[in-house]
Amino acid sequence: MLIFFSILLLIVGFFLYRHWSKSQARQTLLATPLTDHQRRLIEQQVPLIRRLPADLRAKLDGKVNLFLDQVEFHGCDGLEVTEEMELAIAAQASLLLVNSDLWYDHLTTILIYPSAFKSRQRRQDGYVVSEKEIVRTGESWDRGPVILSWSHSKQGAANDHDGQNVVLHEFAHQVDDLSGGTNGVPILSDGQSFAEWERVFLTAYDAHVRAVEHGQHTVIDPYGAVGHEEFFAVSVEVFFEQPRQLKAAVPDVYKQLSKLFRLDPASWDNAKK
């Protein structure tokens, strides 16, 4: 019996030490600033980052370090992954959660294609299952991986005022999926009301669908009419790239996203201007 408890204590001690060690390594990464070289590469590739207030820049450095330590990048169709690619994607993914306690704990892999890629889509209607091949610029799987077209990712980051950003879009799906399913309802911040989130987003989604059906101009991309999860993802794109326009057009959606991410990008934009 004594031997059993001794072995049990050793096992428990091992796991406690491993947890402590991982926690210490994580805190070190979060506290480590990026090099000047890395910051320059990020700002060149992702001009949106230049808008960040100084206090958030320090947090972003740590989140980028954590992301790069955790995730492996793989080039597809002969693409050679460069430092610029890794930093650009890591910075945008980290931007979403730069001021949040949430993290992409289960994400370990990013696949990068040179341009748009083919993906098989499976649908089931009753007992009938069908598959078709479609062309995509990005794809987000439950708990990863994230798959990206580099040409579209590069263009989306370079134009930081058009509300079109495939990296932000796909990582919005990853944030959404942290709740256990990609349905447009992520894990909310402390103090946020699920009832209020549901009321705001369902109302805005229904209005968006009607506007798209009538061919009206919308600040949020028409693709958001596909479903609640896509409406959330395209809203996130606009929240970061056209925050003032979103705040003016759909203020309640902006307010909910601002609470969710604990960020106010409309004030960054104003400060820049």
C-alpha positions in Angstrom: 0.0 0.0 0.0 2.8 2.4 0.9 4.5 1.7 -2.5 1.1 2.4 -4.3 0.7 5.8 -2.6 4.4 6.7 -3.3 3.9 5.9 -7.0 0.6 7.9 -6.9 2.4 10.9 -5.4 5.1 10.7 -8.0 2.5 10.7 -10.8 0.6 13.6 -9.4 3.8 15.5 -8.8 4.9 14.9 -12.4 1.7 16.3 -13.8 1.6 19.2 -11.4 5.2 20.1 -12.4 4.4 19.7 -16.1 1.4 22.0 -15.7 3.5 24.6 -13.8 6.3 24.3 -16.4 3.9 24.9 -19.3 2.3 27.8 -17.4 5.7 29.4 -16.8 6.7 29.0 -20.4 3.4 30.6 -21.5 3.9 33.6 -19.2 7.4 34.0 -20.5 6.2 34.1 -24.1 3.5 36.6 -23.3 6.0 38.9 -21.6 8.6 38.8 -24.3 8.6 41.7 -26.8 9.0 41.1 -30.5 12.2 42.2 -32.1 12.3 45.5 -34.1 12.7 43.3 -37.2 9.6 41.3 -36.5 7.6 44.5 -35.8 8.7 46.1 -39.1 7.7 43.0 -41.0 4.2 42.9 -39.3 3.6 46.6 -40.0 4.6 46.2 -43.6 2.3 43.2 -44.2 -0.5 44.3 -41.9 -0.9 48.1 -41.8 -4.0 47.7 -39.5 -1.6 46.9 -36.7 -0.2 50.5 -36.9 -3.5 51.8 -35.5 -3.1 49.9 -32.2 -2.7 51.9 -29.1 0.7 51.5 -27.3 -0.7 49.4 -24.4 -2.2 46.9 -26.9 1.0 46.7 -28.9 2.8 45.2 -26.0 0.0 42.7 -25.5 0.0 41.8 -29.2 3.8 41.1 -29.0 3.2 38.4 -26.4 0.2 36.9 -28.1 2.2 36.7 -31.4 5.0 34.9 -29.6 2.5 32.4 -28.0 0.9 31.8 -31.4 4.2 31.2 -33.2 5.3 28.8 -30.5 2.1 26.8 -30.6 1.3 26.7 -34.3 3.0 25.0 -37.2 2.7 26.5 -40.7 2.7 24.2 -43.8 2.9 25.3 -47.4 0.8 23.5 -49.9 1.1 23.1 -53.7 4.8 23.9 -53.5 4.5 27.1 -51.5 7.5 27.9 -49.3 6.3 29.5 -46.1 8.3 32.6 -45.1 8.8 34.5 -41.9 6.6 37.3 -43.4 3.7 34.9 -43.9 4.0 33.5 -40.4 4.2 36.9 -38.7 1.3 38.4 -40.8 -1.0 35.6 -40.1 0.0 35.3 -36.4 -0.5 39.1 -35.9 -4.0 39.1 -37.3 -5.1 36.0 -35.5 -3.7 37.4 -32.2 -5.4 40.8 -32.8 -8.8 39.2 -32.3 -7.9 38.0 -28.8 -5.2 40.6 -27.9 -7.3 41.9 -25.0 -9.2 38.7 -24.2 -8.6 35.9 -21.8 -9.6 33.4 -24.5 -7.1 31.6 -26.7 -6.9 29.2 -29.6 -5.8 26.3 -27.3 -6.6 23.5 -29.7 -5.1 25.1 -32.9 -1.8 23.6 -33.9 -1.8 23.7 -37.7 -2.2 26.3 -40.5 -2.1 25.2 -44.1 -1.2 27.9 -46.7 -1.9 27.6 -50.4 -0.4 30.0 -53.0 -3.9 31.1 -54.1 -7.5 29.9 -54.0 -7.8 26.1 -53.4 -10.4 23.4 -54.0 -12.3 21.9 -51.1 -15.0 19.2 -51.0 -18.3 20.2 -49.4 -20.6 17.5 -48.1 -24.3 18.1 -47.6 -27.0 15.8 -46.3 -30.7 16.2 -47.1 -32.6 13.5 -45.2 -31.1 10.2 -46.4 -29.4 11.8 -49.4 -25.8 12.7 -49.0 -24.1 14.8 -51.8 -20.6 16.1 -52.3 -19.3 18.8 -54.5 -16.0 20.5 -55.1 -15.8 24.3 -54.5 -13.1 26.9 -54.7 -12.2 28.7 -51.5 -9.9 31.4 -50.3 -10.0 30.3 -46.7 -11.4 27.5 -44.5 -11.7 27.0 -40.7 -12.2 23.5 -39.3 -13.5 22.8 -35.8 -10.4 23.1 -33.5 -8.3 23.6 -36.6 -6.6 23.5 -38.9 -7.1 26.9 -40.6 -6.5 26.8 -44.3 -5.6 30.0 -46.2 -4.9 31.3 -49.7 -1.8 33.4 -49.3 -2.5 35.7 -52.3 -5.9 36.5 -50.8 -4.6 36.8 -47.3 -1.9 39.2 -48.4 -4.3 41.4 -50.3 -6.8 41.3 -47.5 -4.2 42.5 -45.0 -2.7 45.1 -47.4 -6.0 46.9 -47.8 -7.0 47.5 -44.3 -10.0 49.8 -45.0 -12.2 47.7 -47.3 -13.8 45.4 -44.7 -12.5 42.3 -46.6 -9.9 40.2 -44.7 -9.8 36.4 -45.1 -7.5 35.9 -42.1 -9.8 37.8 -39.7 -12.7 36.0 -41.2 -11.4 32.5 -40.7 -10.1 33.2 -37.2 -13.5 34.7 -36.3 -14.8 31.2 -37.0 -12.1 29.8 -34.7 -13.2 32.2 -31.9 -16.8 31.2 -32.6 -15.9 27.5 -32.3 -14.4 28.0 -28.8 -17.9 27.7 -27.5 -18.2 24.2 -28.8 -19.7 24.9 -32.2 -19.6 27.4 -35.0 -23.0 29.0 -34.9 -22.4 32.7 -34.4 -22.5 32.6 -30.6 -19.0 32.7 -29.2 -18.0 32.5 -25.5 -19.1 35.9 -24.3 -17.1 38.2 -22.1 -17.8 38.7 -18.4 -20.9 40.9 -18.0 -22.2 40.2 -21.5 -25.8 38.9 -21.7 -26.6 36.0 -23.9 -30.2 37.3 -24.3 -28.9 40.6 -25.4 -26.4 39.1 -27.8 -29.1 36.9 -29.3 -31.5 39.8 -29.6 -29.0 42.1 -31.3 -27.5 39.6 -33.7 -30.8 37.9 -34.7 -32.4 41.3 -35.4 -29.3 42.5 -37.3 -29.1 39.3 -39.3 -32.7 39.3 -40.3 -32.4 42.9 -41.4 -29.2 42.1 -43.3 -30.9 39.2 -45.1 -33.8 41.4 -46.2 -31.4 44.1 -47.4 -29.3 41.6 -49.4 -32.5 40.0 -51.0 -33.6 43.5 -52.1 -30.2 44.3 -53.5 -29.5 47.1 -51.0 -26.0 48.2 -50.1 -24.8 46.9 -46.8 -21.7 47.8 -44.7 -21.5 44.1 -43.7 -20.6 41.9 -46.7 -23.7 40.3 -48.4 -22.0 36.9 -47.7 -23.2 37.3 -44.1 -26.7 36.4 -45.3 -25.6 32.8 -45.8 -26.0 32.0 -42.1 -25.5 33.2 -38.5 -21.9 31.9 -38.4 -21.0 33.8 -41.6 -22.8 36.9 -40.4 -20.6 36.9 -37.3 -17.4 36.3 -39.3 -18.0 39.1 -41.8 -19.1 41.4 -39.0 -15.7 40.8 -37.3 -14.0 41.8 -40.6 -15.8 45.1 -40.7 -15.4 45.6 -36.9 -11.6 45.8 -37.3 -11.2 47.3 -40.8 -14.2 49.7 -41.0 -15.1 50.2 -37.4 -16.6 53.7 -37.8 -18.8 52.6 -40.6 -20.1 49.6 -38.7 -20.7 51.7 -35.6 -22.7 54.2 -37.6 -24.7 51.6 -39.6 -25.3 48.9 -36.9 -24.4 50.4 -33.6 -25.8 47.5 -31.5 -23.6 45.0 -33.4 -20.6 47.1 -32.9 -21.3 47.5 -29.2 -21.6 43.7 -28.7 -18.4 43.0 -30.6 -16.6 45.7 -28.6 -17.7 44.0 -25.4 -16.8 40.6 -26.7 -13.2 41.5 -27.8 -12.8 44.2 -25.1 -11.7 46.5 -27.9 -12.8 49.8 -29.5 -11.2 50.0 -32.9 -13.4 53.0 -33.9 -11.3 55.1 -31.5 -8.1 53.8 -33.0 -9.3 54.9 -36.4 -10.3 58.3 -35.1 -6.9 58.7 -33.4 -5.2 57.8 -36.6 -7.2 60.4 -38.6 
